[in-house]
Amino acid sequence: MTAENNAATGNLDALSYEEAREELMNVVSRLEAGGASLEESLALWERGEALAKRCEEWLEGARRRLAASRDNEEDSGDAN
């Protein structure tokens, strides 16, 4: 199995945001280039959807952490 196939079947939870985004950009490029069979295109599309969801999960987690940090900062400010 090649590294690319490994990445395609790998666990999304193990990918950092940057890794998932990079792979998503590669998937989009391959789809835009055309030339893939219908089966391959569908597999790429499904992988792209999963990668986009993973990126959104990372971003949502970052938003929650920022909001929690702001809330903690405001609570600390109110106590002073």
mmCIF file of the N, C-alpha and C atoms, coordinates in Angstrom:
data_MODEL
# 
_entry.id   MODEL 
# 
loop_
_atom_site.group_PDB 
_atom_site.id 
_atom_site.type_symbol 
_atom_site.label_atom_id 
_atom_site.label_alt_id 
_atom_site.label_comp_id 
_atom_site.label_asym_id 
_atom_site.label_entity_id 
_atom_site.label_seq_id 
_atom_site.pdbx_PDB_ins_code 
_atom_site.Cartn_x 
_atom_site.Cartn_y 
_atom_site.Cartn_z 
_atom_site.occupancy 
_atom_site.B_iso_or_equiv 
_atom_site.pdbx_formal_charge 
_atom_site.auth_seq_id 
_atom_site.auth_comp_id 
_atom_site.auth_asym_id 
_atom_site.auth_atom_id 
_atom_site.pdbx_PDB_model_num 
ATOM 1   N N  . MET A 1 1  ? 0.853   -1.184 0.000   1.00 0.00 ? 1  MET A N  1 
ATOM 2   C CA . MET A 1 1  ? 0.000   0.000  0.000   1.00 0.00 ? 1  MET A CA 1 
ATOM 3   C C  . MET A 1 1  ? 0.892   1.240  0.000   1.00 0.00 ? 1  MET A C  1 
ATOM 4   N N  . THR A 1 2  ? 0.589   2.204  -0.855  1.00 0.00 ? 2  THR A N  1 
ATOM 5   C CA . THR A 1 2  ? 1.397   3.419  -0.931  1.00 0.00 ? 2  THR A CA 1 
ATOM 6   C C  . THR A 1 2  ? 1.047   4.366  0.200   1.00 0.00 ? 2  THR A C  1 
ATOM 7   N N  . ALA A 1 3  ? 1.912   5.357  0.407   1.00 0.00 ? 3  ALA A N  1 
ATOM 8   C CA . ALA A 1 3  ? 1.640   6.366  1.437   1.00 0.00 ? 3  ALA A CA 1 
ATOM 9   C C  . ALA A 1 3  ? 0.355   7.102  1.120   1.00 0.00 ? 3  ALA A C  1 
ATOM 10  N N  . GLU A 1 4  ? 0.104   7.348  -0.181  1.00 0.00 ? 4  GLU A N  1 
ATOM 11  C CA . GLU A 1 4  ? -1.128  8.048  -0.564  1.00 0.00 ? 4  GLU A CA 1 
ATOM 12  C C  . GLU A 1 4  ? -2.347  7.211  -0.227  1.00 0.00 ? 4  GLU A C  1 
ATOM 13  N N  . ASN A 1 5  ? -2.289  5.908  -0.511  1.00 0.00 ? 5  ASN A N  1 
ATOM 14  C CA . ASN A 1 5  ? -3.407  5.038  -0.156  1.00 0.00 ? 5  ASN A CA 1 
ATOM 15  C C  . ASN A 1 5  ? -3.574  4.952  1.355   1.00 0.00 ? 5  ASN A C  1 
ATOM 16  N N  . ASN A 1 6  ? -2.465  4.926  2.068   1.00 0.00 ? 6  ASN A N  1 
ATOM 17  C CA . ASN A 1 6  ? -2.527  4.929  3.522   1.00 0.00 ? 6  ASN A CA 1 
ATOM 18  C C  . ASN A 1 6  ? -3.254  6.167  4.021   1.00 0.00 ? 6  ASN A C  1 
ATOM 19  N N  . ALA A 1 7  ? -2.905  7.323  3.457   1.00 0.00 ? 7  ALA A N  1 
ATOM 20  C CA . ALA A 1 7  ? -3.545  8.570  3.869   1.00 0.00 ? 7  ALA A CA 1 
ATOM 21  C C  . ALA A 1 7  ? -5.018  8.551  3.527   1.00 0.00 ? 7  ALA A C  1 
ATOM 22  N N  . ALA A 1 8  ? -5.366  7.957  2.385   1.00 0.00 ? 8  ALA A N  1 
ATOM 23  C CA . ALA A 1 8  ? -6.761  7.940  1.954   1.00 0.00 ? 8  ALA A CA 1 
ATOM 24  C C  . ALA A 1 8  ? -7.614  7.082  2.876   1.00 0.00 ? 8  ALA A C  1 
ATOM 25  N N  . THR A 1 9  ? -7.025  6.040  3.430   1.00 0.00 ? 9  THR A N  1 
ATOM 26  C CA . THR A 1 9  ? -7.808  5.162  4.290   1.00 0.00 ? 9  THR A CA 1 
ATOM 27  C C  . THR A 1 9  ? -7.515  5.395  5.760   1.00 0.00 ? 9  THR A C  1 
ATOM 28  N N  . GLY A 1 10 ? -6.609  6.315  6.046   1.00 0.00 ? 10 GLY A N  1 
ATOM 29  C CA . GLY A 1 10 ? -6.190  6.563  7.420   1.00 0.00 ? 10 GLY A CA 1 
ATOM 30  C C  . GLY A 1 10 ? -7.288  7.151  8.283   1.00 0.00 ? 10 GLY A C  1 
ATOM 31  N N  . ASN A 1 11 ? -7.027  7.121  9.561   1.00 0.00 ? 11 ASN A N  1 
ATOM 32  C CA . ASN A 1 11 ? -7.959  7.644  10.544  1.00 0.00 ? 11 ASN A CA 1 
ATOM 33  C C  . ASN A 1 11 ? -7.943  9.168  10.510  1.00 0.00 ? 11 ASN A C  1 
ATOM 34  N N  . LEU A 1 12 ? -9.072  9.757  10.241  1.00 0.00 ? 12 LEU A N  1 
ATOM 35  C CA . LEU A 1 12 ? -9.166  11.217 10.182  1.00 0.00 ? 12 LEU A CA 1 
ATOM 36  C C  . LEU A 1 12 ? -8.864  11.867 11.522  1.00 0.00 ? 12 LEU A C  1 
ATOM 37  N N  . ASP A 1 13 ? -9.205  11.194 12.606  1.00 0.00 ? 13 ASP A N  1 
ATOM 38  C CA . ASP A 1 13 ? -8.982  11.766 13.937  1.00 0.00 ? 13 ASP A CA 1 
ATOM 39  C C  . ASP A 1 13 ? -7.502  11.997 14.222  1.00 0.00 ? 13 ASP A C  1 
ATOM 40  N N  . ALA A 1 14 ? -6.635  11.249 13.526  1.00 0.00 ? 14 ALA A N  1 
ATOM 41  C CA . ALA A 1 14 ? -5.196  11.372 13.762  1.00 0.00 ? 14 ALA A CA 1 
ATOM 42  C C  . ALA A 1 14 ? -4.588  12.543 12.995  1.00 0.00 ? 14 ALA A C  1 
ATOM 43  N N  . LEU A 1 15 ? -5.344  13.146 12.067  1.00 0.00 ? 15 LEU A N  1 
ATOM 44  C CA . LEU A 1 15 ? -4.814  14.232 11.253  1.00 0.00 ? 15 LEU A CA 1 
ATOM 45  C C  . LEU A 1 15 ? -4.885  15.563 11.981  1.00 0.00 ? 15 LEU A C  1 
ATOM 46  N N  . SER A 1 16 ? -3.803  16.322 11.886  1.00 0.00 ? 16 SER A N  1 
ATOM 47  C CA . SER A 1 16 ? -3.851  17.693 12.389  1.00 0.00 ? 16 SER A CA 1 
ATOM 48  C C  . SER A 1 16 ? -4.689  18.513 11.418  1.00 0.00 ? 16 SER A C  1 
ATOM 49  N N  . TYR A 1 17 ? -5.033  19.721 11.822  1.00 0.00 ? 17 TYR A N  1 
ATOM 50  C CA . TYR A 1 17 ? -5.793  20.600 10.934  1.00 0.00 ? 17 TYR A CA 1 
ATOM 51  C C  . TYR A 1 17 ? -5.022  20.819 9.633   1.00 0.00 ? 17 TYR A C  1 
ATOM 52  N N  . GLU A 1 18 ? -3.729  21.086 9.756   1.00 0.00 ? 18 GLU A N  1 
ATOM 53  C CA . GLU A 1 18 ? -2.913  21.378 8.582   1.00 0.00 ? 18 GLU A CA 1 
ATOM 54  C C  . GLU A 1 18 ? -2.831  20.176 7.644   1.00 0.00 ? 18 GLU A C  1 
ATOM 55  N N  . GLU A 1 19 ? -2.711  18.985 8.219   1.00 0.00 ? 19 GLU A N  1 
ATOM 56  C CA . GLU A 1 19 ? -2.664  17.774 7.391   1.00 0.00 ? 19 GLU A CA 1 
ATOM 57  C C  . GLU A 1 19 ? -3.991  17.550 6.666   1.00 0.00 ? 19 GLU A C  1 
ATOM 58  N N  . ALA A 1 20 ? -5.090  17.710 7.387   1.00 0.00 ? 20 ALA A N  1 
ATOM 59  C CA . ALA A 1 20 ? -6.409  17.520 6.781   1.00 0.00 ? 20 ALA A CA 1 
ATOM 60  C C  . ALA A 1 20 ? -6.658  18.561 5.695   1.00 0.00 ? 20 ALA A C  1 
ATOM 61  N N  . ARG A 1 21 ? -6.278  19.799 5.943   1.00 0.00 ? 21 ARG A N  1 
ATOM 62  C CA . ARG A 1 21 ? -6.470  20.869 4.956   1.00 0.00 ? 21 ARG A CA 1 
ATOM 63  C C  . ARG A 1 21 ? -5.638  20.612 3.717   1.00 0.00 ? 21 ARG A C  1 
ATOM 64  N N  . GLU A 1 22 ? -4.391  20.201 3.916   1.00 0.00 ? 22 GLU A N  1 
ATOM 65  C CA . GLU A 1 22 ? -3.501  19.916 2.787   1.00 0.00 ? 22 GLU A CA 1 
ATOM 66  C C  . GLU A 1 22 ? -4.049  18.772 1.937   1.00 0.00 ? 22 GLU A C  1 
ATOM 67  N N  . GLU A 1 23 ? -4.477  17.712 2.601   1.00 0.00 ? 23 GLU A N  1 
ATOM 68  C CA . GLU A 1 23 ? -5.036  16.581 1.860   1.00 0.00 ? 23 GLU A CA 1 
ATOM 69  C C  . GLU A 1 23 ? -6.318  16.994 1.139   1.00 0.00 ? 23 GLU A C  1 
ATOM 70  N N  . LEU A 1 24 ? -7.132  17.801 1.787   1.00 0.00 ? 24 LEU A N  1 
ATOM 71  C CA . LEU A 1 24 ? -8.361  18.293 1.147   1.00 0.00 ? 24 LEU A CA 1 
ATOM 72  C C  . LEU A 1 24 ? -8.031  19.096 -0.105  1.00 0.00 ? 24 LEU A C  1 
ATOM 73  N N  . MET A 1 25 ? -7.028  19.947 -0.035  1.00 0.00 ? 25 MET A N  1 
ATOM 74  C CA . MET A 1 25 ? -6.636  20.733 -1.209  1.00 0.00 ? 25 MET A CA 1 
ATOM 75  C C  . MET A 1 25 ? -6.157  19.814 -2.336  1.00 0.00 ? 25 MET A C  1 
ATOM 76  N N  . ASN A 1 26 ? -5.445  18.737 -1.978  1.00 0.00 ? 26 ASN A N  1 
ATOM 77  C CA . ASN A 1 26 ? -5.000  17.773 -2.987  1.00 0.00 ? 26 ASN A CA 1 
ATOM 78  C C  . ASN A 1 26 ? -6.182  17.050 -3.626  1.00 0.00 ? 26 ASN A C  1 
ATOM 79  N N  . VAL A 1 27 ? -7.158  16.687 -2.815  1.00 0.00 ? 27 VAL A N  1 
ATOM 80  C CA . VAL A 1 27 ? -8.354  16.029 -3.337  1.00 0.00 ? 27 VAL A CA 1 
ATOM 81  C C  . VAL A 1 27 ? -9.084  16.949 -4.302  1.00 0.00 ? 27 VAL A C  1 
ATOM 82  N N  . VAL A 1 28 ? -9.262  18.197 -3.914  1.00 0.00 ? 28 VAL A N  1 
ATOM 83  C CA . VAL A 1 28 ? -9.950  19.165 -4.778  1.00 0.00 ? 28 VAL A CA 1 
ATOM 84  C C  . VAL A 1 28 ? -9.186  19.336 -6.091  1.00 0.00 ? 28 VAL A C  1 
ATOM 85  N N  . SER A 1 29 ? -7.880  19.440 -6.013  1.00 0.00 ? 29 SER A N  1 
ATOM 86  C CA . SER A 1 29 ? -7.065  19.588 -7.231  1.00 0.00 ? 29 SER A CA 1 
ATOM 87  C C  . SER A 1 29 ? -7.235  18.393 -8.158  1.00 0.00 ? 29 SER A C  1 
ATOM 88  N N  . ARG A 1 30 ? -7.230  17.194 -7.583  1.00 0.00 ? 30 ARG A N  1 
ATOM 89  C CA . ARG A 1 30 ? -7.396  15.995 -8.400  1.00 0.00 ? 30 ARG A CA 1 
ATOM 90  C C  . ARG A 1 30 ? -8.769  15.949 -9.041  1.00 0.00 ? 30 ARG A C  1 
ATOM 91  N N  . LEU A 1 31 ? -9.797  16.352 -8.300  1.00 0.00 ? 31 LEU A N  1 
ATOM 92  C CA . LEU A 1 31 ? -11.146 16.371 -8.868  1.00 0.00 ? 31 LEU A CA 1 
ATOM 93  C C  . LEU A 1 31 ? -11.259 17.417 -9.974  1.00 0.00 ? 31 LEU A C  1 
ATOM 94  N N  . GLU A 1 32 ? -10.676 18.582 -9.740  1.00 0.00 ? 32 GLU A N  1 
ATOM 95  C CA . GLU A 1 32 ? -10.734 19.648 -10.742 1.00 0.00 ? 32 GLU A CA 1 
ATOM 96  C C  . GLU A 1 32 ? -9.962  19.292 -12.004 1.00 0.00 ? 32 GLU A C  1 
ATOM 97  N N  . ALA A 1 33 ? -8.893  18.518 -11.866 1.00 0.00 ? 33 ALA A N  1 
ATOM 98  C CA . ALA A 1 33 ? -8.079  18.136 -13.014 1.00 0.00 ? 33 ALA A CA 1 
ATOM 99  C C  . ALA A 1 33 ? -8.830  17.186 -13.945 1.00 0.00 ? 33 ALA A C  1 
ATOM 100 N N  . GLY A 1 34 ? -9.784  16.456 -13.375 1.00 0.00 ? 34 GLY A N  1 
ATOM 101 C CA . GLY A 1 34 ? -10.541 15.512 -14.192 1.00 0.00 ? 34 GLY A CA 1 
ATOM 102 C C  . GLY A 1 34 ? -9.706  14.295 -14.537 1.00 0.00 ? 34 GLY A C  1 
ATOM 103 N N  . GLY A 1 35 ? -10.237 13.467 -15.399 1.00 0.00 ? 35 GLY A N  1 
ATOM 104 C CA . GLY A 1 35 ? -9.515  12.296 -15.859 1.00 0.00 ? 35 GLY A CA 1 
ATOM 105 C C  . GLY A 1 35 ? -9.655  11.079 -14.972 1.00 0.00 ? 35 GLY A C  1 
ATOM 106 N N  . ALA A 1 36 ? -10.242 11.219 -13.803 1.00 0.00 ? 36 ALA A N  1 
ATOM 107 C CA . ALA A 1 36 ? -10.412 10.076 -12.913 1.00 0.00 ? 36 ALA A CA 1 
ATOM 108 C C  . ALA A 1 36 ? -11.679 9.320  -13.332 1.00 0.00 ? 36 ALA A C  1 
ATOM 109 N N  . SER A 1 37 ? -11.682 8.038  -13.060 1.00 0.00 ? 37 SER A N  1 
ATOM 110 C CA . SER A 1 37 ? -12.873 7.241  -13.332 1.00 0.00 ? 37 SER A CA 1 
ATOM 111 C C  . SER A 1 37 ? -13.996 7.703  -12.400 1.00 0.00 ? 37 SER A C  1 
ATOM 112 N N  . LEU A 1 38 ? -15.207 7.307  -12.718 1.00 0.00 ? 38 LEU A N  1 
ATOM 113 C CA . LEU A 1 38 ? -16.346 7.658  -11.870 1.00 0.00 ? 38 LEU A CA 1 
ATOM 114 C C  . LEU A 1 38 ? -16.151 7.117  -10.461 1.00 0.00 ? 38 LEU A C  1 
ATOM 115 N N  . GLU A 1 39 ? -15.696 5.874  -10.370 1.00 0.00 ? 39 GLU A N  1 
ATOM 116 C CA . GLU A 1 39 ? -15.486 5.265  -9.053  1.00 0.00 ? 39 GLU A CA 1 
ATOM 117 C C  . GLU A 1 39 ? -14.438 6.032  -8.252  1.00 0.00 ? 39 GLU A C  1 
ATOM 118 N N  . GLU A 1 40 ? -13.333 6.373  -8.905  1.00 0.00 ? 40 GLU A N  1 
ATOM 119 C CA . GLU A 1 40 ? -12.280 7.126  -8.219  1.00 0.00 ? 40 GLU A CA 1 
ATOM 120 C C  . GLU A 1 40 ? -12.767 8.518  -7.828  1.00 0.00 ? 40 GLU A C  1 
ATOM 121 N N  . SER A 1 41 ? -13.516 9.149  -8.718  1.00 0.00 ? 41 SER A N  1 
ATOM 122 C CA . SER A 1 41 ? -14.053 10.482 -8.425  1.00 0.00 ? 41 SER A CA 1 
ATOM 123 C C  . SER A 1 41 ? -14.984 10.451 -7.223  1.00 0.00 ? 41 SER A C  1 
ATOM 124 N N  . LEU A 1 42 ? -15.828 9.434  -7.155  1.00 0.00 ? 42 LEU A N  1 
ATOM 125 C CA . LEU A 1 42 ? -16.730 9.309  -6.000  1.00 0.00 ? 42 LEU A CA 1 
ATOM 126 C C  . LEU A 1 42 ? -15.955 9.080  -4.711  1.00 0.00 ? 42 LEU A C  1 
ATOM 127 N N  . ALA A 1 43 ? -14.911 8.247  -4.778  1.00 0.00 ? 43 ALA A N  1 
ATOM 128 C CA . ALA A 1 43 ? -14.081 8.000  -3.596  1.00 0.00 ? 43 ALA A CA 1 
ATOM 129 C C  . ALA A 1 43 ? -13.378 9.285  -3.168  1.00 0.00 ? 43 ALA A C  1 
ATOM 130 N N  . LEU A 1 44 ? -12.868 10.046 -4.143  1.00 0.00 ? 44 LEU A N  1 
ATOM 131 C CA . LEU A 1 44 ? -12.233 11.327 -3.822  1.00 0.00 ? 44 LEU A CA 1 
ATOM 132 C C  . LEU A 1 44 ? -13.239 12.284 -3.198  1.00 0.00 ? 44 LEU A C  1 
ATOM 133 N N  . TRP A 1 45 ? -14.432 12.346 -3.764  1.00 0.00 ? 45 TRP A N  1 
ATOM 134 C CA . TRP A 1 45 ? -15.478 13.238 -3.241  1.00 0.00 ? 45 TRP A CA 1 
ATOM 135 C C  . TRP A 1 45 ? -15.802 12.888 -1.794  1.00 0.00 ? 45 TRP A C  1 
ATOM 136 N N  . GLU A 1 46 ? -15.979 11.589 -1.533  1.00 0.00 ? 46 GLU A N  1 
ATOM 137 C CA . GLU A 1 46 ? -16.298 11.151 -0.173  1.00 0.00 ? 46 GLU A CA 1 
ATOM 138 C C  . GLU A 1 46 ? -15.165 11.481 0.792   1.00 0.00 ? 46 GLU A C  1 
ATOM 139 N N  . ARG A 1 47 ? -13.933 11.277 0.355   1.00 0.00 ? 47 ARG A N  1 
ATOM 140 C CA . ARG A 1 47 ? -12.787 11.613 1.210   1.00 0.00 ? 47 ARG A CA 1 
ATOM 141 C C  . ARG A 1 47 ? -12.742 13.118 1.451   1.00 0.00 ? 47 ARG A C  1 
ATOM 142 N N  . GLY A 1 48 ? -13.012 13.891 0.406   1.00 0.00 ? 48 GLY A N  1 
ATOM 143 C CA . GLY A 1 48 ? -13.037 15.342 0.548   1.00 0.00 ? 48 GLY A CA 1 
ATOM 144 C C  . GLY A 1 48 ? -14.089 15.802 1.543   1.00 0.00 ? 48 GLY A C  1 
ATOM 145 N N  . GLU A 1 49 ? -15.259 15.203 1.466   1.00 0.00 ? 49 GLU A N  1 
ATOM 146 C CA . GLU A 1 49 ? -16.325 15.544 2.423   1.00 0.00 ? 49 GLU A CA 1 
ATOM 147 C C  . GLU A 1 49 ? -15.887 15.241 3.851   1.00 0.00 ? 49 GLU A C  1 
ATOM 148 N N  . ALA A 1 50 ? -15.269 14.076 4.048   1.00 0.00 ? 50 ALA A N  1 
ATOM 149 C CA . ALA A 1 50 ? -14.809 13.693 5.390   1.00 0.00 ? 50 ALA A CA 1 
ATOM 150 C C  . ALA A 1 50 ? -13.709 14.636 5.870   1.00 0.00 ? 50 ALA A C  1 
ATOM 151 N N  . LEU A 1 51 ? -12.795 15.011 4.977   1.00 0.00 ? 51 LEU A N  1 
ATOM 152 C CA . LEU A 1 51 ? -11.724 15.931 5.350   1.00 0.00 ? 51 LEU A CA 1 
ATOM 153 C C  . LEU A 1 51 ? -12.270 17.315 5.682   1.00 0.00 ? 51 LEU A C  1 
ATOM 154 N N  . ALA A 1 52 ? -13.237 17.786 4.906   1.00 0.00 ? 52 ALA A N  1 
ATOM 155 C CA . ALA A 1 52 ? -13.843 19.093 5.181   1.00 0.00 ? 52 ALA A CA 1 
ATOM 156 C C  . ALA A 1 52 ? -14.526 19.086 6.539   1.00 0.00 ? 52 ALA A C  1 
ATOM 157 N N  . LYS A 1 53 ? -15.194 17.993 6.856   1.00 0.00 ? 53 LYS A N  1 
ATOM 158 C CA . LYS A 1 53 ? -15.839 17.872 8.169   1.00 0.00 ? 53 LYS A CA 1 
ATOM 159 C C  . LYS A 1 53 ? -14.795 17.901 9.280   1.00 0.00 ? 53 LYS A C  1 
ATOM 160 N N  . ARG A 1 54 ? -13.679 17.202 9.066   1.00 0.00 ? 54 ARG A N  1 
ATOM 161 C CA . ARG A 1 54 ? -12.613 17.177 10.078  1.00 0.00 ? 54 ARG A CA 1 
ATOM 162 C C  . ARG A 1 54 ? -12.025 18.570 10.287  1.00 0.00 ? 54 ARG A C  1 
ATOM 163 N N  . CYS A 1 55 ? -11.815 19.299 9.186   1.00 0.00 ? 55 CYS A N  1 
ATOM 164 C CA . CYS A 1 55 ? -11.308 20.672 9.299   1.00 0.00 ? 55 CYS A CA 1 
ATOM 165 C C  . CYS A 1 55 ? -12.288 21.539 10.086  1.00 0.00 ? 55 CYS A C  1 
ATOM 166 N N  . GLU A 1 56 ? -13.571 21.382 9.799   1.00 0.00 ? 56 GLU A N  1 
ATOM 167 C CA . GLU A 1 56 ? -14.581 22.165 10.509  1.00 0.00 ? 56 GLU A CA 1 
ATOM 168 C C  . GLU A 1 56 ? -14.591 21.817 11.998  1.00 0.00 ? 56 GLU A C  1 
ATOM 169 N N  . GLU A 1 57 ? -14.391 20.549 12.324  1.00 0.00 ? 57 GLU A N  1 
ATOM 170 C CA . GLU A 1 57 ? -14.315 20.145 13.734  1.00 0.00 ? 57 GLU A CA 1 
ATOM 171 C C  . GLU A 1 57 ? -13.132 20.826 14.424  1.00 0.00 ? 57 GLU A C  1 
ATOM 172 N N  . TRP A 1 58 ? -11.988 20.863 13.750  1.00 0.00 ? 58 TRP A N  1 
ATOM 173 C CA . TRP A 1 58 ? -10.813 21.541 14.306  1.00 0.00 ? 58 TRP A CA 1 
ATOM 174 C C  . TRP A 1 58 ? -11.114 23.018 14.537  1.00 0.00 ? 58 TRP A C  1 
ATOM 175 N N  . LEU A 1 59 ? -11.717 23.660 13.547  1.00 0.00 ? 59 LEU A N  1 
ATOM 176 C CA . LEU A 1 59 ? -12.016 25.090 13.668  1.00 0.00 ? 59 LEU A CA 1 
ATOM 177 C C  . LEU A 1 59 ? -13.038 25.355 14.773  1.00 0.00 ? 59 LEU A C  1 
ATOM 178 N N  . GLU A 1 60 ? -14.034 24.505 14.877  1.00 0.00 ? 60 GLU A N  1 
ATOM 179 C CA . GLU A 1 60 ? -15.033 24.681 15.933  1.00 0.00 ? 60 GLU A CA 1 
ATOM 180 C C  . GLU A 1 60 ? -14.392 24.509 17.308  1.00 0.00 ? 60 GLU A C  1 
ATOM 181 N N  . GLY A 1 61 ? -13.488 23.547 17.430  1.00 0.00 ? 61 GLY A N  1 
ATOM 182 C CA . GLY A 1 61 ? -12.767 23.362 18.691  1.00 0.00 ? 61 GLY A CA 1 
ATOM 183 C C  . GLY A 1 61 ? -11.947 24.595 19.034  1.00 0.00 ? 61 GLY A C  1 
ATOM 184 N N  . ALA A 1 62 ? -11.312 25.187 18.035  1.00 0.00 ? 62 ALA A N  1 
ATOM 185 C CA . ALA A 1 62 ? -10.531 26.410 18.265  1.00 0.00 ? 62 ALA A CA 1 
ATOM 186 C C  . ALA A 1 62 ? -11.444 27.551 18.696  1.00 0.00 ? 62 ALA A C  1 
ATOM 187 N N  . ARG A 1 63 ? -12.614 27.652 18.068  1.00 0.00 ? 63 ARG A N  1 
ATOM 188 C CA . ARG A 1 63 ? -13.572 28.703 18.463  1.00 0.00 ? 63 ARG A CA 1 
ATOM 189 C C  . ARG A 1 63 ? -14.005 28.535 19.917  1.00 0.00 ? 63 ARG A C  1 
ATOM 190 N N  . ARG A 1 64 ? -14.275 27.287 20.305  1.00 0.00 ? 64 ARG A N  1 
ATOM 191 C CA . ARG A 1 64 ? -14.691 27.023 21.695  1.00 0.00 ? 64 ARG A CA 1 
ATOM 192 C C  . ARG A 1 64 ? -13.574 27.385 22.667  1.00 0.00 ? 64 ARG A C  1 
ATOM 193 N N  . ARG A 1 65 ? -12.337 27.033 22.317  1.00 0.00 ? 65 ARG A N  1 
ATOM 194 C CA . ARG A 1 65 ? -11.205 27.350 23.196  1.00 0.00 ? 65 ARG A CA 1 
ATOM 195 C C  . ARG A 1 65 ? -11.021 28.854 23.326  1.00 0.00 ? 65 ARG A C  1 
ATOM 196 N N  . LEU A 1 66 ? -11.165 29.578 22.221  1.00 0.00 ? 66 LEU A N  1 
ATOM 197 C CA . LEU A 1 66 ? -11.043 31.038 22.276  1.00 0.00 ? 66 LEU A CA 1 
ATOM 198 C C  . LEU A 1 66 ? -12.152 31.644 23.120  1.00 0.00 ? 66 LEU A C  1 
ATOM 199 N N  . ALA A 1 67 ? -13.362 31.156 22.939  1.00 0.00 ? 67 ALA A N  1 
ATOM 200 C CA . ALA A 1 67 ? -14.487 31.670 23.724  1.00 0.00 ? 67 ALA A CA 1 
ATOM 201 C C  . ALA A 1 67 ? -14.277 31.385 25.212  1.00 0.00 ? 67 ALA A C  1 
ATOM 202 N N  . ALA A 1 68 ? -13.803 30.195 25.533  1.00 0.00 ? 68 ALA A N  1 
ATOM 203 C CA . ALA A 1 68 ? -13.555 29.852 26.938  1.00 0.00 ? 68 ALA A CA 1 
ATOM 204 C C  . ALA A 1 68 ? -12.457 30.732 27.511  1.00 0.00 ? 68 ALA A C  1 
ATOM 205 N N  . SER A 1 69 ? -11.444 30.991 26.719  1.00 0.00 ? 69 SER A N  1 
ATOM 206 C CA . SER A 1 69 ? -10.353 31.851 27.170  1.00 0.00 ? 69 SER A CA 1 
ATOM 207 C C  . SER A 1 69 ? -10.859 33.271 27.421  1.00 0.00 ? 69 SER A C  1 
ATOM 208 N N  . ARG A 1 70 ? -11.680 33.772 26.505  1.00 0.00 ? 70 ARG A N  1 
ATOM 209 C CA . ARG A 1 70 ? -12.254 35.117 26.689  1.00 0.00 ? 70 ARG A CA 1 
ATOM 210 C C  . ARG A 1 70 ? -13.129 35.173 27.932  1.00 0.00 ? 70 ARG A C  1 
ATOM 211 N N  . ASP A 1 71 ? -13.934 34.121 28.126  1.00 0.00 ? 71 ASP A N  1 
ATOM 212 C CA . ASP A 1 71 ? -14.805 34.077 29.305  1.00 0.00 ? 71 ASP A CA 1 
ATOM 213 C C  . ASP A 1 71 ? -13.977 34.055 30.586  1.00 0.00 ? 71 ASP A C  1 
ATOM 214 N N  . ASN A 1 72 ? -12.899 33.272 30.605  1.00 0.00 ? 72 ASN A N  1 
ATOM 215 C CA . ASN A 1 72 ? -12.038 33.223 31.781  1.00 0.00 ? 72 ASN A CA 1 
ATOM 216 C C  . ASN A 1 72 ? -11.367 34.561 32.023  1.00 0.00 ? 72 ASN A C  1 
ATOM 217 N N  . GLU A 1 73 ? -10.962 35.212 30.948  1.00 0.00 ? 73 GLU A N  1 
ATOM 218 C CA . GLU A 1 73 ? -10.324 36.517 31.061  1.00 0.00 ? 73 GLU A CA 1 
ATOM 219 C C  . GLU A 1 73 ? -11.314 37.556 31.599  1.00 0.00 ? 73 GLU A C  1 
ATOM 220 N N  . GLU A 1 74 ? -12.552 37.505 31.114  1.00 0.00 ? 74 GLU A N  1 
ATOM 221 C CA . GLU A 1 74 ? -13.575 38.434 31.594  1.00 0.00 ? 74 GLU A CA 1 
ATOM 222 C C  . GLU A 1 74 ? -13.901 38.174 33.062  1.00 0.00 ? 74 GLU A C  1 
ATOM 223 N N  . ASP A 1 75 ? -13.969 36.882 33.442  1.00 0.00 ? 75 ASP A N  1 
ATOM 224 C CA . ASP A 1 75 ? -14.230 36.544 34.836  1.00 0.00 ? 75 ASP A CA 1 
ATOM 225 C C  . ASP A 1 75 ? -13.107 37.034 35.730  1.00 0.00 ? 75 ASP A C  1 
ATOM 226 N N  . SER A 1 76 ? -11.873 36.915 35.280  1.00 0.00 ? 76 SER A N  1 
ATOM 227 C CA . SER A 1 76 ? -10.729 37.394 36.043  1.00 0.00 ? 76 SER A CA 1 
ATOM 228 C C  . SER A 1 76 ? -10.763 38.917 36.156  1.00 0.00 ? 76 SER A C  1 
ATOM 229 N N  . GLY A 1 77 ? -11.169 39.555 35.093  1.00 0.00 ? 77 GLY A N  1 
ATOM 230 C CA . GLY A 1 77 ? -11.251 41.020 35.072  1.00 0.00 ? 77 GLY A CA 1 
ATOM 231 C C  . GLY A 1 77 ? -12.334 41.534 36.015  1.00 0.00 ? 77 GLY A C  1 
ATOM 232 N N  . ASP A 1 78 ? -13.445 40.784 36.123  1.00 0.00 ? 78 ASP A N  1 
ATOM 233 C CA . ASP A 1 78 ? -14.541 41.187 37.004  1.00 0.00 ? 78 ASP A CA 1 
ATOM 234 C C  . ASP A 1 78 ? -14.159 41.064 38.471  1.00 0.00 ? 78 ASP A C  1 
ATOM 235 N N  . ALA A 1 79 ? -13.239 40.120 38.759  1.00 0.00 ? 79 ALA A N  1 
ATOM 236 C CA . ALA A 1 79 ? -12.841 39.896 40.155  1.00 0.00 ? 79 ALA A CA 1 
ATOM 237 C C  . ALA A 1 79 ? -11.878 40.976 40.638  1.00 0.00 ? 79 ALA A C  1 
ATOM 238 N N  . ASN A 1 80 ? -11.236 41.670 39.720  1.00 0.00 ? 80 ASN A N  1 
ATOM 239 C CA . ASN A 1 80 ? -10.264 42.689 40.127  1.00 0.00 ? 80 ASN A CA 1 
ATOM 240 C C  . ASN A 1 80 ? -10.928 43.984 40.445  1.00 0.00 ? 80 ASN A C  1 
# 
